[in-house]
Amino acid sequence: MRRLITTFAEEAACRAARRALDEPGIPHKFVPAAPGYARVGAGALVIEEQARRDLAAATGADLLCSGWVEHRPARIEVPQTAPPEFEEDVFGRAAVMVLGACTTDGARIRIVAHISGDLTEVLPYLNARMPAACYNPDGPTLTYMDAYRMVSVYARRIAVAKADEIVDAWRVLEQVRRRANEVWARRSHIEPCHQRRARPPALEIFRRLPGTNCGECGEATCLAFAVKVHGGHLPASRCHPVFGGAYGHMREALEQVCSALGVTI
C-alpha cells in the first residue's frame, strides 16, 4: 500500500492531526523535527493512502496540513542536540506552508516556508559571503544551489526545490537559519554586497517548462524559450501551456524560479 507523508505549519496543528488519527485508531507514524530541527519544523505524519481517504470520509475533511507527498525514508537523522540560540535572532522560526512533489523531479519534494523574522537587511551580508549565490537586489532574493537542491531565500520566506524528503528539507532550513544568524552576528566585520550576482543557468527555467516544444511562445523549442526568458528577452507568461493551459500545475514552480532569478514573469 502506498504511504504518504505530510507536515504542518505549527506544532499545534500537528498535535491536533495526531489526535484525529488516534481517536478512530488509524495507524500512523510520527516523524519529529525536535530536537535538532525544532526551530524549522513542526513534525510530520506518515499514513497509508487508504487511511487518509478513510479519515477524510469519517471527518468530512482532510487534515489541516501543508500538503501530501509520497513517503520516502529519510536518508539522514534529525540531530539529537538542540539547535543553537542566537542573541539577536533575525530568522526566528520557520513554518512550512507548502509541501508538494517537485515538478522537475517527481522523486523529490519542494517546500515553501514562511519565517517569523525578516532577512531584508541580512541578504547583502549573505551575498558577500556566498560568491556562488545569485543575488537579486530588486527582490530582494538570494538563490543558491545545495548540491542539486535549489534554495531561494526571500525576506520572509524560503523556497526549497528538489529536497530528498521532509527531514532533508528541515536540514536546509536549519542551515539557512544558522548561516543568516551567524553572518548577522559578524556584520561589523563584513562589507555588505548589494551587487547583482550571476544567475543560475537557463536550465533551471527549462526544467520548469513542459518540454513539449509546442512553439506557442514563438520559439522552436522549450530550451530556446528558457534562454530568452533567462536573458530577459521574453516574459515567462508567454508559455501558454503553463499560464492557462494543460500544464497549469507547473506555474507556481516557474514563477518561483523566475522571481528568484529576477527575470520577467
C-alpha positions as a printed Julia matrix, in Angstrom:
265×3 Matrix{Float64}:
   0.0    0.0     0.0
   1.29   3.43   -0.94
   2.29   5.57    2.03
   2.0    9.35    2.21
   3.66  11.95    4.4
   2.54  15.42    5.42
   3.85  18.2     7.6
   2.4   21.25    9.31
   2.99  24.96    9.79
   2.62  24.75   13.57
   3.09  22.13   16.28
  -0.49  22.68   17.49
  -1.83  21.59   14.09
   0.4   18.52   14.18
  -0.87  17.55   17.63
  -4.48  18.03   16.5
  -3.85  15.81   13.49
  -2.36  13.08   15.67
  -5.44  13.17   17.91
  -7.68  12.94   14.84
  -5.82   9.79   13.81
  -5.67   8.3    17.32
  -9.41   8.55   18.05
 -10.53   6.14   15.29
  -7.34   4.12   15.7
  -5.87   4.9    12.29
  -2.26   3.63   12.2
   0.32   6.32   11.58
   3.95   7.17   12.2
   5.13  10.42   13.73
   8.39  11.94   12.45
   9.62  14.52   14.99
  11.58  17.59   13.98
  12.86  18.07   17.53
  15.3   18.44   18.93
  17.69  19.37   16.13
  15.19  20.92   13.73
  12.72  22.25   16.29
  13.13  25.83   15.01
  12.27  24.98   11.42
   9.82  22.06   11.59
   6.65  21.02   13.4
   6.91  17.3    12.82
   5.42  15.09   10.12
   2.92  12.23    9.87
   3.08   9.13    7.69
  -0.09   7.16    6.87
  -1.26   4.81    4.17
  -3.13   6.31    1.25
  -6.3    4.36    2.05
  -6.13   5.52    5.67
  -6.07   9.1     4.51
  -9.21   8.52    2.46
 -10.88   6.8     5.42
 -10.04   9.72    7.68
 -11.46  12.24    5.22
 -14.64  10.17    4.88
 -15.04   9.88    8.66
 -14.46  13.55    9.46
 -15.75  15.15    6.28
 -12.47  17.0     5.86
  -8.78  16.45    5.34
  -6.13  17.23    7.92
  -5.11  20.87    8.17
  -1.64  20.35    6.75
   0.92  21.71    4.29
   0.23  19.08    1.62
   0.79  15.38    0.91
   3.59  13.64   -0.95
   4.68  10.05   -1.34
   6.68   8.93    1.67
  10.31   8.03    1.24
  12.51   7.04    4.19
  14.85   9.78    5.34
  18.48   9.36    4.41
  19.62  11.45    7.36
  18.62  11.58   11.01
  17.3   14.51   12.97
  20.15  15.76   15.21
  19.63  14.8    18.83
  21.04  18.06   20.17
  19.11  21.31   20.45
  19.78  23.92   17.76
  21.99  26.86   18.73
  20.47  30.02   20.14
  21.46  33.48   18.91
  21.46  36.66   20.95
  19.89  38.62   18.09
  17.84  36.09   16.16
  16.95  37.64   12.79
  15.48  34.41   11.43
  13.05  33.4    14.17
  11.06  30.27   13.41
  10.12  28.66   10.1
   6.64  27.38    9.27
   6.35  25.01    6.29
   3.28  26.28    4.45
   3.58  24.26    1.22
   4.73  20.67    0.73
   4.49  19.11   -2.71
   6.19  16.91   -5.26
   8.93  18.68   -7.17
   7.71  19.49  -10.69
  11.17  18.89  -12.15
  11.92  15.65  -10.29
   9.0   13.56   -9.09
  11.26  11.56   -6.77
  11.95  14.67   -4.68
   9.89  17.34   -2.92
   9.58  21.1    -2.79
   8.62  23.24    0.17
   7.82  26.88    0.89
   8.41  28.03    4.46
   7.49  31.38    6.0
   9.73  32.76    8.72
   8.82  34.94   11.69
  11.93  37.09   11.24
  12.97  39.47    8.46
  16.11  38.85    6.37
  15.93  42.01    4.24
  18.99  43.58    5.84
  20.8   40.24    6.13
  20.76  39.3     2.44
  23.55  41.71    1.33
  25.81  40.24    4.02
  24.97  36.72    2.88
  25.67  37.84   -0.68
  29.12  38.99    0.4
  29.88  35.62    1.97
  28.35  33.4    -0.74
  30.1   34.25   -4.03
  28.43  31.34   -5.85
  24.93  32.57   -4.99
  22.65  34.59   -7.26
  21.59  37.87   -5.63
  18.65  39.92   -6.9
  18.54  43.25   -5.02
  15.14  44.09   -6.53
  13.54  41.15   -4.7
  15.49  41.02   -2.62
  16.3   37.36   -3.16
  19.37  35.18   -2.71
  19.37  31.9    -4.63
  22.0   29.19   -4.36
  22.48  25.51   -5.07
  22.89  22.98   -2.26
  24.16  20.13   -4.42
  21.14  19.55   -6.73
  18.72  21.45   -4.46
  17.75  24.99   -5.41
  17.32  27.24   -2.36
  15.73  30.69   -2.7
  15.92  32.95    0.34
  13.48  35.87    0.45
  12.99  38.45    3.18
  10.28  36.42    4.95
  10.14  33.06    3.21
  12.32  30.31    1.85
  11.64  28.01   -1.1
  13.5   24.73   -1.49
  13.26  22.63   -4.65
  14.5   19.05   -5.04
  14.84  18.23   -1.35
  15.18  14.46   -0.85
  12.34  14.32    1.68
  10.99  16.32    4.65
  13.93  15.73    7.01
  16.31  16.88    4.27
  14.13  19.98    3.78
  14.32  20.73    7.52
  18.1   20.38    7.28
  18.23  23.04    4.55
  16.0   25.4     6.55
  18.17  24.98    9.64
  21.26  25.63    7.52
  19.74  28.92    6.33
  18.75  29.84    9.91
  22.26  29.3    11.23
  24.01  30.96    8.32
  21.8   34.06    8.45
  22.26  34.49   12.21
  25.99  33.81   12.13
  26.56  36.33    9.33
  24.39  38.93   11.07
  26.29  38.48   14.32
  29.55  39.21   12.45
  28.19  42.01   10.25
  30.59  44.59   11.71
  33.43  42.59   10.12
  31.71  42.07    6.73
  31.32  44.55    3.89
  27.75  44.06    2.58
  27.47  43.42   -1.16
  24.46  44.89   -2.97
  25.6   43.91   -6.44
  23.53  41.6    -8.59
  25.3   38.27   -8.95
  25.28  35.97  -11.96
  22.15  33.9   -12.35
  21.97  30.13  -12.25
  21.86  28.68  -15.77
  18.81  28.9   -18.02
  18.39  25.16  -17.46
  16.74  25.96  -14.1
  13.96  27.67  -16.09
  13.89  24.95  -18.74
  13.38  22.27  -16.08
  10.19  24.04  -15.04
   8.72  24.1   -18.55
   6.55  21.35  -20.12
   9.22  20.27  -22.61
   6.62  19.78  -25.34
   8.27  22.18  -27.83
   4.79  23.31  -28.88
   6.0   26.62  -30.33
   3.13  28.69  -28.9
   5.66  31.06  -27.32
   7.16  31.84  -30.72
  10.32  29.81  -30.14
  11.11  26.48  -31.76
  11.87  24.66  -28.51
  11.31  24.99  -24.77
  15.07  25.29  -24.3
  15.26  28.23  -26.7
  12.39  29.86  -24.84
  14.14  29.31  -21.49
  17.27  31.02  -22.81
  15.2   34.03  -23.96
  13.44  34.25  -20.57
  16.75  33.88  -18.73
  18.23  36.7   -20.78
  15.26  38.99  -20.15
  14.11  38.98  -23.78
  10.75  37.26  -23.22
   8.37  37.03  -20.24
   7.74  33.59  -18.79
   4.0   34.12  -19.24
   4.48  33.54  -22.99
   4.45  29.83  -22.14
   0.73  29.37  -22.78
   0.54  25.71  -21.69
   1.74  26.73  -18.2
  -0.11  30.05  -17.97
  -3.62  28.87  -18.79
  -3.16  25.52  -20.48
  -2.81  21.86  -19.64
   0.37  22.4   -17.61
  -1.02  24.89  -15.12
   0.29  22.76  -12.26
   3.81  23.89  -13.21
   3.03  27.6   -12.98
   3.94  28.08   -9.31
   7.36  26.48   -9.7
   8.09  28.53  -12.85
   7.02  31.76  -11.16
   9.19  30.98   -8.14
  12.35  30.38  -10.15
  11.77  33.48  -12.28
  11.19  35.6    -9.18
  14.32  34.22   -7.57
  16.4   34.94  -10.68
  14.94  38.41  -11.13
  13.58  37.74  -14.62
  10.25  38.86  -16.02
   7.26  36.64  -15.27
